[in-house]
Amino acid sequence: MPLARIDLVKGKSAEYRHTIGEVIYEAMLSTLNVPKDDRFQIITEHGDSDFVADPTYLGIHRTRDTVIIQITLNQGRTLEVKKAFYKAVADGLHARLGLRREDVFINLVEVPKENWSFGNGEAQYAS
């Protein structure tokens, strides 16, 4: 049910981008309790002039390597679960890619279950 949009500046390898997707998916499985094989991700690279991440907002020093992750998912997870997810992603990207935790920006967009259609023109999760 989650849809992950992952944005970063051009110049990283296909393996690097793939690993970002893997880390996010693994964190969703371990913390957000998403079903196995529920993996929908869009990874987009941008030129320097098309990717803006303020380098000092909230006192967090970001670099050109900042990755913006936006995930649309069903509503209802607790604050503790969300915090565990943020940490799992930041720690995973740091461990596997050396990405600075400061360069991991995550936004969750929660929606009611009836806002999904996975195909066939049906609302599979609607009650």
C-alpha positions in Angstrom: 0.0 0.0 0.0 2.8 2.5 0.4 4.0 4.5 -2.7 7.5 5.8 -2.2 8.8 8.7 -4.3 12.5 9.1 -3.9 14.2 12.3 -5.3 17.9 13.0 -5.5 20.5 15.0 -7.5 21.7 13.4 -10.7 25.0 11.6 -10.7 24.6 8.5 -8.4 25.0 5.0 -9.8 22.1 2.7 -10.6 23.3 0.5 -7.7 23.2 3.4 -5.3 19.7 4.3 -6.3 18.6 0.6 -6.1 20.1 0.4 -2.6 18.1 3.4 -1.5 15.0 1.7 -2.6 16.0 -1.5 -0.8 16.7 0.2 2.5 13.3 2.0 2.4 11.5 -1.2 1.5 13.2 -3.1 4.3 12.4 -0.3 6.8 8.7 -0.4 5.7 8.6 -4.2 6.3 10.3 -4.0 9.7 8.6 -0.9 11.2 5.5 0.0 9.3 4.2 -3.6 9.0 3.6 -3.4 5.3 2.8 -6.7 3.4 5.6 -8.5 1.7 5.9 -7.7 -2.0 4.0 -4.4 -1.5 6.8 -2.4 -3.1 6.0 0.5 -5.3 8.8 3.1 -5.7 9.5 5.9 -8.1 13.2 7.1 -8.1 13.8 10.4 -9.9 17.1 12.2 -10.4 17.2 16.0 -10.8 19.7 18.5 -12.1 21.2 20.8 -9.6 18.9 23.7 -10.5 15.8 21.5 -10.2 16.5 20.1 -6.7 16.4 22.5 -3.8 16.9 21.4 -0.2 17.7 24.3 2.2 21.2 23.6 3.5 20.5 24.8 7.1 16.8 24.6 7.8 16.1 23.8 11.5 19.9 23.8 12.1 20.4 20.6 10.2 23.3 21.0 7.8 22.5 19.3 4.4 24.7 18.7 1.5 24.2 18.1 -2.3 23.7 14.4 -1.4 20.3 15.1 0.3 17.7 12.5 -0.6 14.0 13.5 -0.3 11.7 10.5 0.4 7.9 11.0 0.3 5.7 8.0 1.1 2.0 7.9 0.7 0.5 5.2 2.9 -2.7 4.3 4.8 -3.4 6.4 7.9 -3.3 5.2 11.4 0.3 4.5 12.5 1.5 5.8 15.9 4.1 8.5 16.4 6.4 5.8 17.8 6.1 3.7 14.7 6.8 6.7 12.4 9.9 7.6 14.5 11.1 4.1 14.3 10.7 4.2 10.5 12.6 7.5 10.1 15.4 6.1 12.2 15.5 2.8 10.3 15.8 4.6 7.0 18.4 7.1 8.1 20.5 4.4 9.8 20.1 2.0 6.9 21.2 4.5 4.3 24.1 5.6 6.5 25.2 2.0 7.0 24.8 0.8 3.5 25.7 3.9 1.4 27.6 6.1 3.9 24.8 8.7 3.4 24.8 11.3 6.2 21.7 11.0 8.4 21.4 14.8 8.0 20.9 14.3 4.3 17.8 12.0 4.7 14.5 14.0 4.4 11.3 12.0 4.9 7.7 13.1 4.5 4.8 10.7 5.2 1.4 11.4 3.5 -1.4 9.5 5.2 -4.6 8.7 3.3 -7.8 6.7 3.9 -7.7 3.1 2.6 -10.3 3.8 -0.1 -7.9 6.2 -1.8 -6.1 3.3 -3.5 -6.7 1.4 -6.7 -4.0 -1.2 -7.5 -5.5 -2.0 -10.9 -8.7 -3.2 -12.6 -10.4 0.1 -11.8 -11.2 -1.2 -8.3 -10.8 0.1 -4.8 -9.3 -3.0 -3.3 -9.1 -1.7 0.2 -12.5 0.0 0.3 -14.9 -1.5 2.8 
